Amino acid sequence: MSLDRLHISCELSRRQLLAGHVATWMGYWPGVLVMVAITAFVFAMAWWASPWFLLSLVVLFPAWNNVVLCVAGFVRPLLFGPMHVDVVVEEDRIGQRVGQAWHWLPLEKVDRVARFGGVWAILSLSNISIYIPASAIDEKYIAHVRAVMGKSRQG
């Protein structure tokens, strides 16, 4: 199937940014709860028992790092407001303009595609999250992204 190149240039409102961020974390609630619980426990023990408990965060780096990313995703839209996005969808990759440069992601490396609150979140958990208003992208492009990402999981 040949797919026409799609260029999306739009403004994401605060609500859309928050909806995209919620879509990012929505499928991972058990993991999110565990990471928040571990981080809260370590900080509580450091507060009540000994500051030496903070050294355990070095070992548990993924837990507290993800807590920071999760919280930052909620705070960023509230502090900085709407954000302009430029996204290009091609047959084998998707790109988002970050500053003056383009950040390209092969579709095989997409981990998850989720929709929440009228926003599509295209996620590569170790790389980038791309948020696109549902009104700006046709379902055939989303279906194509899902089909290509599924091929990499099978083979």
C-alpha positions as CSV (number, residue, x, y, z in Angstrom):
1,M,0.0,0.0,0.0
2,S,1.4,3.4,-1.0
3,L,0.8,6.2,1.5
4,D,0.9,9.8,0.5
5,R,3.2,12.0,2.6
6,L,1.2,13.9,5.2
7,H,2.5,17.2,6.8
8,I,0.6,18.5,9.8
9,S,1.3,21.9,11.2
10,C,-0.9,22.9,14.1
11,E,-1.2,24.3,17.6
12,L,-1.8,22.0,20.5
13,S,-3.8,23.6,23.3
14,R,-3.0,23.0,27.0
15,R,-5.9,20.5,27.1
16,Q,-4.6,18.6,24.1
17,L,-1.1,18.4,25.5
18,L,-2.5,17.1,28.8
19,A,-4.7,14.6,27.0
20,G,-1.7,13.4,25.0
21,H,0.4,13.0,28.1
22,V,-2.4,11.0,29.8
23,A,-2.6,8.8,26.7
24,T,1.2,8.2,27.1
25,W,0.9,6.8,30.6
26,M,-2.7,5.4,30.5
27,G,-1.8,1.8,29.5
28,Y,0.9,1.5,32.1
29,W,-1.0,2.3,35.4
30,P,0.3,-0.7,37.3
31,G,3.9,0.3,36.4
32,V,3.2,4.0,37.2
33,L,1.8,3.1,40.6
34,V,4.8,0.9,41.4
35,M,7.3,3.6,40.4
36,V,5.5,6.3,42.4
37,A,5.3,4.0,45.4
38,I,9.0,3.1,45.3
39,T,10.0,6.7,44.9
40,A,7.7,7.9,47.7
41,F,8.9,5.1,50.0
42,V,12.6,6.0,49.5
43,F,11.9,9.7,50.1
44,A,9.8,8.9,53.2
45,M,12.6,6.7,54.6
46,A,15.2,9.4,53.9
47,W,13.0,12.0,55.7
48,W,12.2,9.8,58.7
49,A,15.2,7.5,59.1
50,S,18.3,8.5,57.3
51,P,19.4,10.6,54.3
52,W,21.4,7.5,53.3
53,F,18.2,6.1,51.8
54,L,18.6,8.6,49.0
55,L,21.5,6.5,47.8
56,S,19.0,3.8,46.9
57,L,17.7,6.1,44.2
58,V,20.9,5.6,42.3
59,V,20.0,1.9,42.1
60,L,16.4,2.7,41.4
61,F,17.1,5.4,38.8
62,P,14.4,4.2,36.3
63,A,11.7,4.6,38.9
64,W,12.5,8.2,40.0
65,N,13.5,9.3,36.5
66,N,10.1,8.2,35.2
67,V,8.3,10.0,38.1
68,V,10.0,13.2,37.1
69,L,9.0,12.7,33.4
70,C,5.4,11.9,34.4
71,V,5.1,15.0,36.6
72,A,6.9,17.2,34.1
73,G,4.5,16.2,31.4
74,F,1.6,17.5,33.5
75,V,3.4,20.7,34.6
76,R,4.8,21.8,31.2
77,P,1.5,22.6,29.5
78,L,0.3,24.5,32.6
79,L,3.5,26.6,32.8
80,F,4.2,27.2,29.1
81,G,0.8,27.0,27.4
82,P,0.0,25.9,23.9
83,M,2.7,24.4,21.6
84,H,3.1,24.5,17.9
85,V,3.9,21.1,16.3
86,D,5.0,20.1,12.9
87,V,4.7,16.4,12.1
88,V,5.3,14.5,8.9
89,V,4.0,11.0,8.3
90,E,5.7,9.0,5.6
91,E,5.4,5.4,4.5
92,D,8.2,4.1,6.7
93,R,8.8,6.9,9.3
94,I,7.2,9.7,11.3
95,G,9.0,12.9,12.1
96,Q,8.5,15.9,14.4
97,R,10.2,19.2,14.3
98,V,12.1,19.9,17.5
99,G,13.5,23.4,17.3
100,Q,15.0,23.8,13.8
101,A,15.9,20.1,13.4
102,W,13.6,17.2,12.5
103,H,13.5,14.1,14.8
104,W,12.7,11.0,12.7
105,L,11.4,7.7,14.1
106,P,11.1,4.6,12.0
107,L,7.5,3.2,12.2
108,E,8.9,-0.2,13.3
109,K,10.2,1.4,16.5
110,V,6.8,2.8,17.5
111,D,5.8,1.0,20.8
112,R,2.3,2.2,21.2
113,V,-0.5,4.3,19.5
114,A,-3.2,5.6,21.9
115,R,-6.0,8.0,21.6
116,F,-7.3,10.1,24.5
117,G,-9.4,13.3,24.6
118,G,-9.2,13.9,20.8
119,V,-5.4,13.5,20.7
120,W,-3.4,10.7,19.2
121,A,-0.2,9.8,21.0
122,I,2.4,8.0,18.9
123,L,5.0,6.6,21.4
124,S,8.4,5.2,21.3
125,L,9.0,4.9,25.0
126,S,12.8,5.1,24.8
127,N,12.8,7.9,22.2
128,I,9.9,10.3,21.7
129,S,6.2,11.0,22.1
130,I,4.4,12.6,19.3
131,Y,1.0,14.2,19.9
132,I,-1.4,14.8,17.0
133,P,-4.9,16.2,17.2
134,A,-7.4,13.5,16.0
135,S,-9.0,16.1,13.7
136,A,-5.7,16.7,11.9
137,I,-4.9,13.1,10.9
138,D,-7.0,10.6,8.9
139,E,-7.7,7.2,10.3
140,K,-5.8,5.5,7.3
141,Y,-2.5,7.0,8.6
142,I,-3.1,5.7,12.1
143,A,-4.0,2.3,10.7
144,H,-0.8,2.3,8.6
145,V,1.3,3.2,11.7
146,R,-0.3,0.4,13.6
147,A,0.2,-2.1,10.8
148,V,3.9,-1.3,10.4
149,M,4.6,-1.3,14.1
150,G,2.9,-4.7,14.4
151,K,5.2,-6.2,11.7
152,S,8.3,-5.4,13.7
153,R,6.8,-7.3,16.8
154,Q,6.0,-10.4,14.7
155,G,9.4,-10.8,13.0
